[in-house]
Amino acid sequence: MKYFRTALYAAVAFATVAWASPGYAQTVTTGTITGIVQDAQGGVLPGVTVTALHTPTGTSYEAVSQGDGRFSLLNVRVGGPYQLTAALAGFRNAVIGELNVRLGEATDVPVKMQLATVTETVVVTADVSPVFTGAHSGTSENIGSAVIENLPTITRSMMDIARSSPYVNALPSDDGQAAMSVAGRNVRYNNVQIDGAVNNDVFAIASEGGNTGMPGGATAVQPVSLDVIQELQIVVSPYDVRQGMFSGGGINAITKSGTNQMRGSAFYVFRDENLVGTGPANKEILMLEDKQFGGTLGGPILRNRAFFLGNVDWGRKKTPSGYSASGTSGTAFGHTAEIQRVIDIAKSQYGYDPGGIDEFIRDTNNNKVFIRTDFNLGDHQLIVRHNYVDGLNDVGVQSVTTYKLL
């Protein structure tokens, strides 16, 4: 017990120091609500209590306007809708609804308050411009949940969504995966962060598929399921000191959380050789199978206090290599006799069966599991999440000089 207590104290002290110390690589996972409070004649009102309520989760943020009438609610949840309430003795409460906060940006909300004659509340609808705002801190592009949910996607990847930004160019690869080139820079100079955690893989041993610059790129898998991404921000040249450590682009993604409403979704998409053409050789595709399926469920653990969100996402894909020594499918590689001789030697002398001379079918499979829990602890929030990715890819690209056996 003595040693356990000592270890516990050491762990708490280490966590406190780590929390208080500035991080080497920083990022932005929240937004800000700012504004100025004025009376009917345009005079500024200090001492106004401003409260923002995130209606889906009941999370509340509070600030007081300063001497110049300005207020700032920092590090608030991205999205919405929010209900903002301004209260001051002698004035009617001003309520502004349907506010939405964007990732890494400040939403400016002007508030007008009327003198109170009787107890009543004035409800105002704010019209906040998402494009022209002084809160922008450099060239960036925000892609919200509405765009993510409505844009078509084949690979269910962040690239399919990010390419809607004019700053992003897709760099295709042999396995169909596309990498994000931001403002013309190489993908390995990007900085990919999900919920503030770095998700870069600039090494990737495999040559095909490994150029996405993200974990799992060599196995043609995404670092997180597309269904759990709430908002995606493409940062090109930020002036914000909280963002840096890259010379390409910053791909900043945040994930969804559960709310007070129980919600779920499921999907299944597929295609096979009957849904593709015959190719330049005018031959039928031997075999093509691409299946993606999964689901998401989220809701409250304790209303307005604790929430959960879980997601599973599987992918199963079989892709023909495009060459066969037998010539029965794909492009005829030729050299059938030489390849057969190699197979016979491997079997007779080494007891190893390298396969046949028909077209090689490549397997690309992946499993993704995501779990997130959110807790409202008074003025603080605690987020605990786990993301698991398992990918498999039969590497090896066929060409006129290289042949891979079945």
N, C-alpha and C positions, 0 to 999 in steps of 0.2 A: 504493500500500500504506500509506503514511504517513497519508493522509487517511482511508482505510478504518479503520485502527486507531484514529484519533482519534474517528471517528464511532461505532465500536463501544463505546469507553470511555464516550462521552457517553450512548449508549443504555442501557448497564448502570447508569450513575449515576442516570439519570432513572427507570429502573424501580425501583431500590432506594429512592429517595426517595418515589416514588408508593406503593410497597408499605408503607413505614414510616409514611406520613402517614395520619391518620384520615380516613375517607370522610365526605362530606357526608350521603349517604343510606346507611343500613346495613340489613342484613337478616340472616336466619338461614337457613342451608341445611343445618345439621347438628343433632345431638342430643348428649346428655350421659349418661354412666353414673356414678352416685354410689352410696355406701353406707357402711356401718360394719362393721368386722371385729371379731368378739368370739370369746372362747373358750367352752367348754361351760358355764362358770359365769356368763357374761355380762360378763366383764371385757374391756375394749377391748384390741386388739392393734395397737401401732404397728409400723412397719417391715415390714409385709407387702407383698410384691410382688404386685400385681394386674394380670393381663393379660387383655385382651378380644380374642378372635379372631373376625373377621367371616368365617364359614366359606365363603360363596359366592366370596369374592375372596382370602382369605388375608391380608387387611389386619389388622395387629396394633397394639394400643394398650396402653401400660403406664403404671402409676402406683404410688406407694408410699403406704401409709396413714400418716396423721399421728399426732401424739401422742394425739389423742382417738379414734384408730381409724378415722377417716373417710378416704375416698379419692374422687377425682374424675377421670374420664376425659373430657376436654373435646373438642369438635369431632369426634365420631365419626360414621361413616356412618349415615345413616338406614336403618331396616329391620333385616334380620337373616336368619337367626338368628345370634346371637353365642354363643360359649362363653367363660365367664369363669372364670379360674383364679386362686386365691389360694395363695401359697406362703410359708412361713416356717420356718426351721430349728427342729426339735423338734416340728413339727406336721404332721399329714397335709395333703396338698394338698386343697383344696376346689374342686370343679369344678361350675359351674352352667351348664346348657345351655338352649337354646331361648329366649334373650333377644331381644326386639325393641325397637328404639329408635324413638321417634316424633319427628317434625320439631319442632324448637324446644322440646323438653321434656327434663326430666331423668328418667331411669329409675332409681328407687331400688332397690338390691339389697342386702338384709341378708345377711351372710356369717358362718357359724358354722364354727369350726375346732376339731378334736379333737387332743389330744395324740397323738403318734406313738409306737407301741410297735414296729411293724414298718413297712417301706416299703409303703404302700398309698395309695389315692386314694379319697376319698369323693365320690360324684356326687350333686348336689342339683338338684332341679327347682324353679326359682323361679316363683312366682305373683305377677306384678306387676299391680296394678290400673291400667288405662289411664284410669280416670275420676277416682277419688278419690286425688289426689296433691298434696303440697305444692309440687310443682315448677311448677304452673301459674302463669303470670305475667300474669294478666288473662283476660278473656273470649275464648275461642277455640274453634275446632272443627277437629279433624284428620280428614281423609278419607284412609284408607290405600289401598294398592294392591288389597287384596281387594275393597273397595267399588267402586273404579274399574273393576275387571275384571268385576264381576257386575251392576252397575246397567245397565238398558237405556238407550240413548241414540239419538235420531234424528239430531240434528245433529252428533254426535261433538264436542261442545264442552265446555269446562270448566264452563259454566253448567249443563249437564245434571247434572253431578256435584256442583257447589257447592250446588245448590238442595236437596240432602238435608240441609243444615244449617238449623236453625230461624232462624238469623240472616240468611239470604239470601232475598230475594224476587226473582222473575224479572220483568223489565220487557220485555214483548214489543214487537216492531217490525214494520213492514209486510213485511219480507223474511223473517220467521220467526226471525231472530236474537233472542236474549234477552240483556239486560244484567243485571249483578249489582248489585242494590241491597242494601247491607249495613246492617242496623239502621235502615232507612228513609231513608238518605242517598242523594243523587244519585250516579249511577255515576261522574261526573267527579271525585268526591272520593275515589275508591278509589286504591289503590296496588297495581298488579299487578307481581309480580316472579317471574321464572323463573330458577332457579339463581343468585339474587342479582342478576340484571340487571333493571333497570327496563323494563317493557313497557307503558307508558302512552301513550295517544293521546287527549288531552282536546280536541283540535281537530276533526279529521275533517271535511273540506269537505262531503262528501255528507250530506244530512239523513237519508236512509234507510240504516240499517245502521251509521252512524257513531257511534251512541250506546252502543256496547259499552264504550268507553273503552280499547280495546286496539288495537295495530297491526293493520291489515287489517280493522278494523270496518266501514269504508265499503265494502269489497268482500265482506262477509259471510264472512270467513275467520278462522280461529283463528291465534294467534301461534305455536303449536306443535301437533304432532299429539297427539291424546289417547293414542295407544299408548305414548308415551315418558314420560308423566307417572307418577312413582312415588308421590308423595304430595302432597296439597293441604291447605293450612292456611288457614282463614278466621280472621283476627285482628280483633277488634272494638275492644277497649279494652286494649291491652297496657301492662303496667308495665315491660316489658323495654326498657331504654334502647337496645338494638340495633335496635328496630323503631319506626318513626315516619314522619313526613312525610306523613300522611294524616289526614283527619277523617271519612272514610267507613269503609271496611274495607280491611284488608290481605289480598290474595289472594296467598299465598306458595306457589309450586309448585317442586318439584324433579324432575329427570328421572332416568330409569333409567341404569344403567351395565351394561356387560358383566360376566360372571362367568367362573368356571372351566369352566362348562358351555356348550356351544354350543346356543343356543336361537333359534328363529325362529317367526314367525307371519305369517299373511296373512289378508286379509279382503276381501269384496266385498258391498256392500249396494246395493239399488236399489228404487225405486218408480216407477210411472208413472200415467197417467190412469185406468187400470183399477183402481187401488187406492185411489181417492178417490171421494167422493160427487159428486152432480150440482149441489150448491149451492142457494141460495134461489131461483134462477130456473128450477130443474129442467131445466138444460141440461147436456149432456155437456161435460166439460172438453176443450178443443181439443187441448192437448198438455201433458203434464207428464213430465219426465224428471229423475230425481235418482239419480246414480251416485256412489258413494264406494268407493275401492279402494286397496289399498296393502299394505305388509308391513314387518316388522321382523326384523333378524338381529343377534345379539350373541354374543360369546364371548371366549375368551382369545387374546391375541397371544403372550404368554409366561406360562405358568401362575404364578399368585400374584404376577405382576409387572406385566403390562400387559394391557389389555382394550379391546374396541371394541364399539360399538353403532351400527347404522345403521338409518334409517327413511325410507321414502318414502310419501307420502299424497297422493292426487289426489281432486279433487271436480269433477264435471261436472253442471250443473243447468240445466234449461230450465223456466221458469215462465211461464204465460200471464198477461197483464196484467189480464184480467177485463173488458175493454171492446173493442168493435169497432164501427166506423162502418157496416159492411155488415150487422151483426146476425146473421151466420152463427154466431157463437159468443160466449160471455160475455154481458155486458149490452150491449144496443143503445145506443150513444152518441147516435145521431141526427145531425142536421145533415149528412147524407150529401152533399147538393149543395154546401154550403159547403166541406166538406173536399176534395171532388173538384176544386172550383175552385182551391183553394190548390195542389193537386198539379199541375194543368194549367199554372198560372202558373209554378211552379217549374221545370217541364220546358221550357216554350216560351221563357220569357224568360231563365232563368238556367242552363239546361242541367243542372239537378240533379234527380235522381229521389229524392224523399223516401220512396218506398215506396207500399204499397197501403192499402186501407181495411179490411183484415181485422185480426184481433186480433194485437197485438204480443207476441212471445215473447221473454222476457228471459233472457239468458245470465248465469250466475254460475259462474265456473270458478276453481279454485285448484290450485296445486302446492306441496307442502311437502317439504323434504328436511332431515333431521337426522342429524348424525354426531357421535359423542362417543367420545373415547379417555381412559382412566384409567391412570395409572402410579403404582405404589407405589415411592417412592424413599426407602428406609430409614424414617425417622420422619416423612417428609413424603409428600404426595400431590400429583400434578399432574393437572389435568383440562383437556383441550382439547376444545372442542366448537364446531360450526358449525350454525347454523339458518338455512335459506333459505325464504322464503315469497313466492309470486307469486300475486296475485289479480286477477280481472277481474269487473266487475259492470256490467251495463247499468242505470244509474240512471234514475230517472224514474217517478213514481207516477201512475197514471191516476186520474181522479176525474170527477165529473159536470160539471166546468168545464174540465178539461184533458185533451187527447187526444194520444197519442203515435202517430205513424205507424209502420207496419211497417218 
